[in-house]
Amino acid sequence: MRYRFRNFVIGLLFAATAAPVQAQELSGKIGLELNHVQPTQDGGCRLSVIAKNGLERPMSQLGLEMVAFNSEGLVDQFLRLDFSRISAGKTKVLQFDLSGKACDSISRLHINDVLNCVPPSITDVYCPDLLELKNRTSIQFGD
């Protein structure tokens, strides 16, 4: 009886470890909002970006590669924004200053790429596809 039980337990353990690994499914979106722009004392522009993790899992880091365009529509500056850990369903706000760039000299803020929205073990997700964009400013935001 003891050996049958032991063999049964070993069989269960073997079956559990031999089961095929299922792909992790991802649902939800990452909300990004260009919320506010304001001039700084040094003549620059302070921008506020809100990120909301609408995924069903935390993000350890969310990286945004962005490009600022001047008032003539020309590429002016490349930016990298990094949000630290954002728990599932939570919101983070990030402010950053563009020194020497007046707010009215920025026509567009383009999202070039989104990085680290999922862990490296999830390989079939293209982070930019998960974005839901909002804008409350006069600067064009997104594509």
C-alpha positions as a printed NumPy array, in Angstrom:
array([[  0.   ,   0.   ,   0.   ],
       [  2.792,   2.369,   0.913],
       [  4.563,   1.754,  -2.436],
       [  1.379,   2.301,  -4.431],
       [  0.836,   5.651,  -2.735],
       [  4.468,   6.644,  -3.305],
       [  4.234,   5.641,  -6.986],
       [  0.982,   7.572,  -7.284],
       [  2.613,  10.73 ,  -5.85 ],
       [  5.67 ,  10.322,  -8.099],
       [  3.356,   9.891, -11.089],
       [  1.482,  13.092, -10.202],
       [  4.725,  15.027,  -9.837],
       [  5.985,  13.721, -13.16 ],
       [  2.719,  14.587, -14.902],
       [  2.757,  18.089, -13.444],
       [  6.304,  18.787, -14.573],
       [  5.846,  17.154, -17.97 ],
       [  2.71 ,  19.165, -18.798],
       [  3.226,  21.593, -21.688],
       [  3.775,  25.21 , -20.681],
       [  0.888,  27.355, -21.788],
       [  1.529,  30.802, -23.237],
       [  0.702,  33.618, -20.854],
       [ -2.231,  35.605, -22.075],
       [ -2.211,  39.335, -21.775],
       [ -5.314,  41.433, -21.518],
       [ -5.852,  45.118, -20.97 ],
       [ -4.131,  48.27 , -22.157],
       [ -1.528,  50.74 , -20.984],
       [ -3.018,  54.208, -20.757],
       [ -0.702,  57.133, -21.499],
       [ -1.883,  60.696, -21.177],
       [ -0.014,  63.894, -21.935],
       [ -1.736,  65.723, -19.133],
       [ -0.148,  69.131, -18.69 ],
       [  2.516,  71.46 , -20.058],
       [  3.778,  74.535, -18.256],
       [  6.666,  76.961, -18.703],
       [  9.588,  76.728, -16.295],
       [ 11.498,  79.659, -14.791],
       [ 14.49 ,  79.028, -17.077],
       [ 12.394,  79.34 , -20.244],
       [ 11.938,  75.61 , -20.697],
       [  8.818,  73.479, -20.685],
       [  7.643,  71.016, -18.02 ],
       [  5.511,  68.16 , -19.306],
       [  3.406,  65.817, -17.167],
       [  2.706,  62.296, -18.438],
       [  0.332,  59.897, -16.683],
       [  0.709,  56.13 , -17.139],
       [ -2.051,  53.741, -16.069],
       [ -1.369,  50.018, -15.974],
       [ -4.553,  48.44 , -17.28 ],
       [ -2.871,  45.057, -17.611],
       [ -3.678,  42.245, -15.226],
       [ -0.08 ,  42.105, -14.05 ],
       [  2.455,  44.583, -12.674],
       [  5.078,  46.186, -14.889],
       [  8.518,  46.303, -13.293],
       [  9.507,  49.205, -15.535],
       [  7.919,  51.011, -18.46 ],
       [ 10.286,  52.74 , -20.863],
       [  9.193,  55.283, -23.448],
       [ 11.382,  56.422, -26.318],
       [  9.968,  59.741, -27.471],
       [ 10.804,  62.403, -30.023],
       [  9.965,  66.1  , -29.654],
       [  9.282,  68.071, -32.841],
       [  9.729,  71.834, -33.061],
       [  7.08 ,  74.316, -34.217],
       [  8.147,  73.768, -37.85 ],
       [  7.548,  70.014, -37.565],
       [ 11.25 ,  69.112, -37.549],
       [ 12.815,  66.544, -35.204],
       [ 14.262,  68.502, -32.317],
       [ 15.115,  66.184, -29.431],
       [ 15.099,  62.486, -28.511],
       [ 13.88 ,  61.626, -25.012],
       [ 13.822,  58.538, -22.824],
       [ 11.269,  58.334, -20.003],
       [ 11.318,  55.5  , -17.483],
       [  8.473,  54.764, -15.117],
       [  9.404,  52.577, -12.155],
       [  7.199,  49.637, -11.118],
       [  3.502,  50.143, -11.798],
       [  1.187,  47.659, -10.089],
       [ -1.776,  46.243, -11.979],
       [ -4.595,  48.78 , -12.133],
       [ -2.435,  51.586, -10.705],
       [ -1.362,  54.979, -12.037],
       [  1.992,  56.82 , -11.998],
       [  2.748,  60.419, -12.957],
       [  6.074,  61.53 , -14.375],
       [  7.163,  65.122, -14.945],
       [ 10.126,  66.073, -17.068],
       [ 11.622,  69.354, -18.191],
       [ 12.832,  70.28 , -21.636],
       [ 15.423,  72.94 , -20.785],
       [ 15.606,  75.866, -23.127],
       [ 12.521,  74.721, -25.066],
       [  9.499,  76.965, -24.659],
       [  6.235,  75.028, -24.593],
       [  4.949,  76.861, -27.673],
       [  8.044,  75.737, -29.611],
       [  7.   ,  72.064, -29.288],
       [  4.446,  70.976, -31.877],
       [  4.458,  67.245, -31.384],
       [  5.589,  64.544, -28.97 ],
       [  5.929,  61.259, -30.842],
       [  6.173,  57.845, -29.141],
       [  8.944,  56.088, -31.033],
       [  8.928,  52.883, -28.968],
       [  7.629,  51.341, -25.752],
       [  9.905,  49.038, -23.784],
       [  9.612,  46.641, -20.856],
       [  5.821,  46.539, -20.665],
       [  5.905,  42.758, -20.196],
       [  8.507,  40.411, -18.727],
       [ 11.049,  38.893, -21.159],
       [  9.297,  35.512, -20.877],
       [  6.359,  36.888, -22.897],
       [  7.672,  37.089, -26.441],
       [  4.59 ,  37.535, -28.611],
       [  3.626,  41.037, -27.395],
       [  4.591,  44.274, -29.135],
       [  4.32 ,  46.903, -26.397],
       [  3.259,  49.852, -28.627],
       [  0.148,  47.845, -29.592],
       [ -1.003,  47.981, -25.955],
       [ -1.139,  51.785, -25.761],
       [ -4.288,  53.825, -25.306],
       [ -3.386,  57.49 , -25.726],
       [ -5.046,  60.635, -24.376],
       [ -4.019,  64.247, -24.624],
       [ -5.102,  67.306, -22.648],
       [ -2.619,  69.741, -24.183],
       [ -2.135,  71.711, -27.375],
       [  0.91 ,  69.566, -28.301],
       [  0.117,  66.688, -30.665],
       [  0.754,  63.409, -28.795],
       [  1.358,  59.906, -30.136],
       [  1.983,  58.924, -33.722]])
